[in-house]
Amino acid sequence: MELAPIIGTLGGGLLALVLAIYFWIATGRGGQRTQAVFFTILAAVLLVVAAGLGWRALTPGAQQQPLVALPKGPVQVRILTALPVEPWVREAAQQFNQKGLRQDGQPIEVQVIAMDGLTALGKFDRDDFGALGAKTRDQLTAQERQKLETTFPTVWIPDSRYLVELANVAYKERLGRDVFLTDGEYRARPVAISLFTWGIYQSRASVLDKKFGAIDWQVIHDAAIAKGGWPELGGDPAWGFFKLVVPNPRRNVGGLAAMIAAAGEYYDKTNISTAEVTDPKFQKWLKELMGSLTDVSGASAYTAEDFALFGYSVGDGGQLLESDLLNNMAGIQTRWSDPLVIRYPKYVTWFDFPYTVWVGPETTAAEKNAALQFQRFLLTPEMQKLAVKQGLRSVSSDVSVTDGDTLFTRWQKQGVEAVVPRTTRMTSPSRDVLLALLRWFDLNVGK
């Protein structure tokens, strides 16, 4: 039993009695005997208080007891994470949580929620997460505050920075303030890199090389519209017709990136406008190209994984994320005798996976600062090497993709390049371009 609180209670009672006797004496109602009792009790109070203080000093850990109530932990950092980096971020979060790091004296708990970039952008556009608007946290009910503190995302790691910019524009129009920053300590910072590459079965790539030369979107278009199928192209009749592999743009931001890259090569430029993607000639060309897709409506968000699982039935080749292809190269070689080869396009689409902290009042200062702790952890050499191990490119110049037995060194014979041989980068599309392409896809391909 803890004795210090009991002693303190007794001391408080005696002190109250002392005060009562004092006032009795002060009003002239007590005599010398009462005064003697008063000093006796006062001595007893002092003795009890001294005993209580002494006991507290001798009790282990007693000096660490706070004088005021501290908020209950943990400080939760909820991270919406793009699908290509989700395995890496989740493993990093597990290691981070095991370290027992703290923010404002409370333990930090990082939670990872996998969500495609376009899906997350749609939720931000619709305000599905529930921003406070004109309210303050003090105006919320206890139930509303609990929901905010357990569901509202602290951080968003989308596929590309342009998604962050699009979401911020929508909120700035709605709330009159930025929710994602481009400068300062809470600015969006890339934590890993990957890019779009061609992944094609080697037997098919050899035929296309012989027929057309270097593989690009125009070559894929010409292969897609070949009326005689693979025999017309010089391939095996058993292959049937050329089948293009592109992620479903409603389930994976890579599908939209592929259409933008195709437009870039069609117009031979990096910056695509709404007028260009709605031009009838381009749309006719794109429809011919996308007509070679396999079952888009049934396609999953994990196209490269489907490639490894189902082989030629998924398609002959297409433009997919480099990290996804690298992670599935071994599975493809294990299940299918025909390995994939990787080729880099003329216009490169980069995914930079920006770590973006929500800066509005919906997240607390403790959550924001705890999020920065995890950001710094992701940027450490150890975590950047882990990213490379999982097929991503490091944002640190001190971490090489060829240091040791990495996926980049393992699949060099299949065309993987440590240094990207192309420097022409596609410009981030505007919201109008994205919406126009998605609408076109829904009307012409995704029905």
C-alpha positions as CSV (number, residue, x, y, z in Angstrom):
1,M,0.0,0.0,0.0
2,E,1.3,3.5,-0.8
3,L,1.8,5.3,2.5
4,A,2.7,8.8,1.3
5,P,-0.9,9.6,0.2
6,I,-2.3,8.4,3.6
7,I,0.2,10.5,5.5
8,G,-0.7,13.5,3.4
9,T,-4.4,13.0,4.1
10,L,-3.7,12.8,7.9
11,G,-1.5,15.9,7.7
12,G,-4.3,17.8,5.8
13,G,-6.9,16.8,8.5
14,L,-4.6,17.9,11.3
15,L,-3.9,21.2,9.5
16,A,-7.6,21.9,9.3
17,L,-8.0,21.2,13.0
18,V,-5.0,23.6,13.8
19,L,-6.7,26.4,11.8
20,A,-10.0,25.9,13.6
21,I,-8.2,26.2,17.0
22,Y,-6.2,29.2,15.8
23,F,-9.4,31.1,14.9
24,W,-10.9,30.1,18.2
25,I,-8.0,31.5,20.1
26,A,-7.9,34.6,17.9
27,T,-11.5,35.4,18.8
28,G,-10.7,35.1,22.5
29,R,-12.6,32.0,23.2
30,G,-9.6,29.7,24.1
31,G,-7.4,29.9,27.2
32,Q,-3.8,29.0,27.9
33,R,-4.7,25.3,27.9
34,T,-6.1,25.7,24.4
35,Q,-3.0,27.5,23.3
36,A,-0.9,24.6,24.5
37,V,-3.1,22.1,22.6
38,F,-2.7,24.4,19.5
39,F,1.1,24.2,19.5
40,T,1.1,20.5,20.2
41,I,-1.1,19.8,17.2
42,L,0.9,22.2,15.1
43,A,4.1,20.2,15.9
44,A,2.3,17.0,15.0
45,V,1.2,18.4,11.6
46,L,4.8,19.5,10.9
47,L,6.0,16.0,11.9
48,V,3.4,14.3,9.7
49,V,4.2,16.5,6.6
50,A,7.9,15.9,7.1
51,A,7.3,12.2,7.3
52,G,5.3,12.3,4.1
53,L,8.0,14.2,2.2
54,G,10.7,11.9,3.5
55,W,8.7,8.8,2.4
56,R,8.2,10.3,-1.1
57,A,11.9,11.0,-1.4
58,L,12.8,7.5,-0.5
59,T,10.2,5.8,-2.7
60,P,11.7,4.6,-6.1
61,G,10.4,6.6,-9.1
62,A,8.4,8.9,-6.8
63,Q,10.2,12.0,-8.1
64,Q,9.1,11.3,-11.6
65,Q,5.4,11.5,-10.8
66,P,3.9,14.5,-12.6
67,L,2.1,17.2,-10.7
68,V,-0.4,17.6,-13.5
69,A,-2.2,14.9,-15.7
70,L,-0.4,14.2,-19.0
71,P,-2.3,13.4,-22.2
72,K,-2.7,9.7,-23.0
73,G,-0.7,8.2,-25.8
74,P,0.2,7.1,-28.3
75,V,0.6,9.9,-30.8
76,Q,-0.8,8.3,-34.0
77,V,0.7,9.0,-37.4
78,R,-1.8,7.8,-40.1
79,I,-0.2,7.5,-43.5
80,L,-2.1,7.1,-46.8
81,T,0.5,5.2,-48.9
82,A,0.6,4.6,-52.7
83,L,0.6,1.0,-53.6
84,P,4.1,0.7,-55.1
85,V,5.8,1.9,-51.9
86,E,3.4,0.4,-49.4
87,P,5.4,-2.8,-48.7
88,W,8.5,-0.6,-48.0
89,V,6.7,2.0,-45.9
90,R,4.9,-0.7,-43.9
91,E,8.2,-2.6,-43.1
92,A,9.8,0.7,-42.2
93,A,6.9,1.6,-39.9
94,Q,7.2,-1.8,-38.1
95,Q,10.9,-1.1,-37.4
96,F,10.1,2.5,-36.4
97,N,7.4,1.5,-34.0
98,Q,9.6,-1.1,-32.3
99,K,12.2,1.6,-31.5
100,G,9.8,3.2,-28.9
101,L,10.4,6.7,-30.0
102,R,8.4,9.5,-28.4
103,Q,6.9,12.9,-29.2
104,D,6.1,15.3,-26.3
105,G,6.7,12.4,-23.9
106,Q,4.2,10.1,-25.6
107,P,5.0,7.0,-27.7
108,I,4.6,7.3,-31.5
109,E,2.6,4.8,-33.4
110,V,2.8,4.9,-37.2
111,Q,-0.2,3.3,-39.1
112,V,0.0,2.6,-42.8
113,I,-3.1,2.6,-45.1
114,A,-2.5,1.4,-48.6
115,M,-4.4,3.5,-51.2
116,D,-3.9,4.2,-54.9
117,G,-3.0,7.9,-55.6
118,L,-6.1,8.5,-57.7
119,T,-8.4,6.9,-55.2
120,A,-6.9,9.1,-52.4
121,L,-7.1,12.2,-54.6
122,G,-10.8,11.5,-55.2
123,K,-11.4,11.2,-51.4
124,F,-9.6,14.5,-50.8
125,D,-11.6,16.2,-53.6
126,R,-14.9,14.9,-52.1
127,D,-13.6,15.8,-48.6
128,D,-14.4,12.2,-47.5
129,F,-11.9,12.5,-44.6
130,G,-13.9,15.4,-43.1
131,A,-11.8,18.6,-42.8
132,L,-12.9,21.0,-40.1
133,G,-13.7,23.9,-42.4
134,A,-14.5,26.9,-40.3
135,K,-14.7,24.9,-37.1
136,T,-11.9,24.6,-34.5
137,R,-11.0,21.5,-32.6
138,D,-12.5,23.1,-29.4
139,Q,-15.9,23.3,-31.1
140,L,-16.1,19.5,-31.8
141,T,-18.0,17.1,-29.7
142,A,-16.0,14.3,-27.9
143,Q,-17.2,11.8,-30.5
144,E,-16.2,14.1,-33.4
145,R,-12.8,14.7,-31.9
146,Q,-12.2,11.0,-31.4
147,K,-13.1,10.3,-35.0
148,L,-10.8,13.0,-36.2
149,E,-7.9,11.7,-34.1
150,T,-8.3,8.1,-35.3
151,T,-9.2,8.4,-39.0
152,F,-7.9,11.7,-40.5
153,P,-4.7,11.1,-42.4
154,T,-1.6,12.8,-41.0
155,V,0.5,12.1,-44.0
156,W,-0.1,11.3,-47.7
157,I,2.5,9.5,-49.8
158,P,1.0,9.5,-53.3
159,D,2.7,8.3,-56.5
160,S,3.6,11.7,-57.7
161,R,3.9,15.3,-56.6
162,Y,1.3,16.5,-59.1
163,L,-1.4,14.7,-57.1
164,V,-0.5,16.7,-54.0
165,E,-0.7,19.9,-56.0
166,L,-4.1,19.0,-57.4
167,A,-5.5,18.1,-53.9
168,N,-4.1,21.3,-52.4
169,V,-5.7,23.5,-55.1
170,A,-9.1,21.9,-54.3
171,Y,-8.8,22.5,-50.5
172,K,-7.4,26.1,-51.0
173,E,-10.6,26.9,-53.0
174,R,-12.8,25.3,-50.4
175,L,-11.0,26.4,-47.2
176,G,-9.1,29.5,-48.3
177,R,-5.8,28.0,-47.0
178,D,-3.1,25.5,-48.0
179,V,-3.2,22.1,-46.5
180,F,0.0,20.7,-48.2
181,L,3.1,22.9,-48.4
182,T,5.8,23.3,-50.9
183,D,8.3,24.9,-48.5
184,G,9.3,24.9,-44.9
185,E,9.8,21.9,-42.6
186,Y,6.4,20.4,-43.5
187,R,7.0,20.6,-47.2
188,A,6.4,17.7,-49.5
189,R,9.6,15.7,-49.9
190,P,10.3,12.7,-52.1
191,V,11.2,9.6,-50.1
192,A,11.8,7.2,-53.1
193,I,11.7,7.1,-56.9
194,S,10.6,4.8,-59.6
195,L,9.8,5.3,-63.3
196,F,7.7,3.9,-66.1
197,T,9.4,1.3,-68.3
198,W,8.4,-1.1,-71.0
199,G,8.1,-4.7,-69.8
200,I,7.8,-7.2,-72.7
201,Y,8.2,-10.9,-73.0
202,Q,11.6,-11.5,-74.6
203,S,10.2,-13.6,-77.5
204,R,7.8,-10.8,-78.4
205,A,10.4,-8.0,-78.0
206,S,12.8,-9.8,-80.4
207,V,10.1,-9.9,-83.1
208,L,9.2,-6.2,-82.6
209,D,12.9,-5.2,-82.7
210,K,13.4,-7.0,-86.0
211,K,10.2,-5.6,-87.5
212,F,10.3,-2.0,-86.2
213,G,13.5,-1.3,-84.3
214,A,13.4,0.4,-80.9
215,I,10.1,-0.1,-79.0
216,D,8.0,2.9,-78.4
217,W,4.3,3.8,-78.3
218,Q,4.0,4.1,-82.1
219,V,5.5,0.6,-82.5
220,I,3.0,-0.7,-79.9
221,H,0.2,1.0,-81.8
222,D,1.2,-0.5,-85.1
223,A,1.5,-4.0,-83.5
224,A,-1.9,-3.5,-81.9
225,I,-3.7,-2.7,-85.2
226,A,-2.0,-5.4,-87.2
227,K,-5.0,-7.2,-88.8
228,G,-3.0,-10.4,-89.2
229,G,-1.9,-10.5,-85.6
230,W,1.6,-11.8,-84.7
231,P,2.1,-13.7,-88.0
232,E,1.9,-10.4,-89.9
233,L,4.5,-9.0,-87.5
234,G,6.8,-12.1,-88.0
235,G,5.9,-13.8,-84.8
236,D,4.5,-17.3,-83.9
237,P,0.9,-17.8,-85.1
238,A,0.1,-19.4,-81.7
239,W,0.5,-16.0,-80.1
240,G,-2.6,-14.7,-81.7
241,F,-3.0,-10.9,-81.7
242,F,-0.8,-8.4,-79.8
243,K,-2.2,-7.8,-76.3
244,L,-1.2,-4.6,-74.5
245,V,-0.8,-4.4,-70.8
246,V,-1.8,-1.2,-69.1
247,P,-3.1,-0.8,-65.5
248,N,-6.8,0.1,-65.1
249,P,-6.6,3.9,-64.6
250,R,-9.6,3.7,-62.3
251,R,-7.6,1.4,-59.9
252,N,-4.0,2.3,-60.5
253,V,-2.6,5.8,-61.3
254,G,-0.1,4.0,-63.6
255,G,-2.9,3.5,-66.2
256,L,-3.4,7.2,-66.5
257,A,0.4,7.8,-66.6
258,A,0.6,5.4,-69.5
259,M,-2.0,7.3,-71.5
260,I,-0.2,10.6,-70.8
261,A,3.1,9.0,-71.9
262,A,1.5,7.8,-75.1
263,A,0.2,11.3,-75.8
264,G,3.7,12.6,-75.2
265,E,5.2,10.4,-77.9
266,Y,2.3,11.0,-80.2
267,Y,2.8,14.8,-80.1
268,D,6.6,14.5,-79.5
269,K,6.5,16.8,-76.5
270,T,6.6,16.6,-72.7
271,N,3.7,19.0,-71.8
272,I,0.3,17.8,-72.9
273,S,-2.8,20.1,-73.0
274,T,-6.5,19.4,-72.7
275,A,-7.0,20.5,-76.3
276,E,-4.5,17.8,-77.4
277,V,-6.0,14.9,-75.5
278,T,-9.5,15.8,-76.8
279,D,-8.3,16.1,-80.4
280,P,-10.3,13.6,-82.5
281,K,-7.2,12.4,-84.4
282,F,-5.4,11.6,-81.2
283,Q,-8.4,10.0,-79.7
284,K,-8.8,7.7,-82.8
285,W,-5.1,6.8,-82.5
286,L,-5.4,6.1,-78.7
287,K,-8.6,4.0,-79.2
288,E,-6.8,1.8,-81.7
289,L,-3.9,1.5,-79.3
290,M,-6.0,0.8,-76.2
291,G,-8.2,-1.6,-78.2
292,S,-5.5,-4.2,-77.8
293,L,-5.9,-4.3,-74.0
294,T,-7.1,-7.5,-72.4
295,D,-10.1,-7.5,-69.9
296,V,-9.7,-4.1,-68.4
297,S,-12.9,-4.2,-66.4
298,G,-11.6,-7.3,-64.6
299,A,-8.0,-6.1,-64.2
300,S,-6.7,-5.6,-60.7
301,A,-4.6,-2.7,-59.4
302,Y,-1.5,-5.0,-59.4
303,T,-0.9,-5.5,-63.1
304,A,2.8,-6.5,-62.9
305,E,1.8,-9.1,-60.3
306,D,-0.9,-10.4,-62.6
307,F,1.8,-10.6,-65.3
308,A,3.8,-13.0,-63.1
309,L,0.8,-15.1,-62.1
310,F,-1.1,-15.4,-65.4
311,G,1.5,-14.9,-68.0
312,Y,0.5,-14.4,-71.6
313,S,-3.2,-14.3,-70.9
314,V,-2.6,-10.9,-69.3
315,G,-0.7,-9.6,-72.3
316,D,2.5,-9.5,-74.3
317,G,3.9,-6.4,-72.9
318,G,3.2,-2.9,-71.8
319,Q,4.4,0.2,-69.8
320,L,4.5,-0.5,-66.1
321,L,6.3,0.8,-63.1
322,E,10.0,-0.3,-62.9
323,S,9.8,-1.3,-59.2
324,D,6.7,-3.5,-59.9
325,L,8.4,-5.2,-62.8
326,L,11.6,-5.8,-60.8
327,N,9.7,-7.3,-57.9
328,N,7.9,-9.8,-60.2
329,M,10.8,-10.7,-62.6
330,A,11.7,-13.8,-60.6
331,G,8.1,-15.0,-60.4
332,I,7.8,-14.6,-64.2
333,Q,10.9,-16.6,-64.8
334,T,9.9,-19.3,-62.3
335,R,6.4,-19.8,-63.9
336,W,7.1,-19.0,-67.5
337,S,9.9,-20.1,-69.8
338,D,9.9,-16.7,-71.5
339,P,11.5,-14.0,-69.4
340,L,10.6,-10.3,-69.5
341,V,12.9,-7.6,-70.9
342,I,12.9,-4.0,-69.7
343,R,13.2,-1.1,-72.1
344,Y,13.2,2.6,-71.3
345,P,11.0,5.0,-73.2
346,K,11.9,8.2,-74.9
347,Y,9.8,10.3,-72.6
348,V,10.2,9.1,-69.0
349,T,7.4,9.3,-66.4
350,W,8.9,9.6,-62.9
351,F,7.0,8.8,-59.7
352,D,8.7,10.6,-56.8
353,F,6.4,9.5,-53.9
354,P,6.4,12.8,-51.9
355,Y,6.0,12.5,-48.1
356,T,3.3,15.1,-47.5
357,V,2.2,16.3,-44.0
358,W,-1.3,17.7,-43.6
359,V,-0.7,21.1,-42.0
360,G,-4.3,22.1,-41.1
361,P,-5.8,22.1,-37.6
362,E,-7.2,18.6,-38.3
363,T,-3.9,17.2,-37.2
364,T,-2.2,18.2,-33.9
365,A,1.2,19.7,-33.5
366,A,2.3,16.4,-31.8
367,E,1.1,14.4,-34.8
368,K,2.8,16.7,-37.3
369,N,6.1,16.6,-35.5
370,A,5.9,12.8,-35.0
371,A,5.3,12.5,-38.7
372,L,8.6,14.4,-39.3
373,Q,10.4,11.9,-37.1
374,F,9.1,9.1,-39.3
375,Q,10.0,11.1,-42.4
376,R,13.6,11.4,-41.2
377,F,13.7,7.7,-40.5
378,L,12.6,6.9,-44.1
379,L,15.4,9.0,-45.4
380,T,18.2,7.3,-43.3
381,P,20.7,5.3,-45.3
382,E,19.3,2.0,-43.8
383,M,15.8,2.7,-45.0
384,Q,16.9,4.0,-48.4
385,K,18.9,0.7,-48.8
386,L,15.7,-1.2,-47.9
387,A,13.9,0.8,-50.6
388,V,16.5,-0.3,-53.2
389,K,16.2,-3.8,-52.0
390,Q,12.5,-3.6,-52.9
391,G,13.1,-2.3,-56.4
392,L,12.8,1.4,-55.7
393,R,15.5,4.1,-56.5
394,S,16.9,6.0,-53.6
395,V,16.5,9.8,-53.2
396,S,19.9,9.9,-51.6
397,S,23.0,10.2,-53.8
398,D,24.9,8.2,-51.2
399,V,22.8,5.1,-51.8
400,S,23.5,3.2,-55.0
401,V,21.1,0.9,-56.7
402,T,24.0,-1.4,-57.6
403,D,25.6,-1.7,-54.2
404,G,25.5,-5.4,-53.5
405,D,23.0,-8.0,-54.8
406,T,20.1,-5.7,-55.6
407,L,17.2,-6.2,-58.1
408,F,19.0,-3.7,-60.4
409,T,22.2,-5.8,-60.6
410,R,20.3,-9.1,-60.6
411,W,18.3,-8.2,-63.8
412,Q,20.9,-6.2,-65.8
413,K,20.9,-8.9,-68.5
414,Q,17.2,-8.2,-68.9
415,G,17.8,-4.6,-69.7
416,V,17.6,-2.9,-66.3
417,E,19.7,0.3,-66.2
418,A,21.3,1.6,-63.0
419,V,21.6,5.1,-64.7
420,V,18.5,6.0,-66.6
421,P,19.5,6.5,-70.3
422,R,16.8,9.0,-70.9
423,T,16.6,12.6,-69.5
424,T,13.4,13.8,-71.1
425,R,10.8,13.8,-68.4
426,M,7.0,14.1,-68.9
427,T,5.6,17.2,-67.3
428,S,2.9,16.7,-64.7
429,P,-0.6,16.9,-66.2
430,S,-3.2,19.4,-65.1
431,R,-6.5,18.4,-63.5
432,D,-8.4,19.1,-66.7
433,V,-6.1,16.8,-68.7
434,L,-6.6,14.0,-66.1
435,L,-10.3,14.4,-66.0
436,A,-10.5,14.4,-69.9
437,L,-8.5,11.2,-70.2
438,L,-10.4,9.5,-67.5
439,R,-13.7,10.5,-69.1
440,W,-12.5,9.3,-72.5
441,F,-11.4,6.0,-70.9
442,D,-14.8,5.4,-69.3
443,L,-16.6,6.1,-72.5
444,N,-14.3,4.2,-74.9
445,V,-12.5,1.4,-73.1
446,G,-13.7,0.8,-69.5
447,K,-17.3,0.1,-70.4
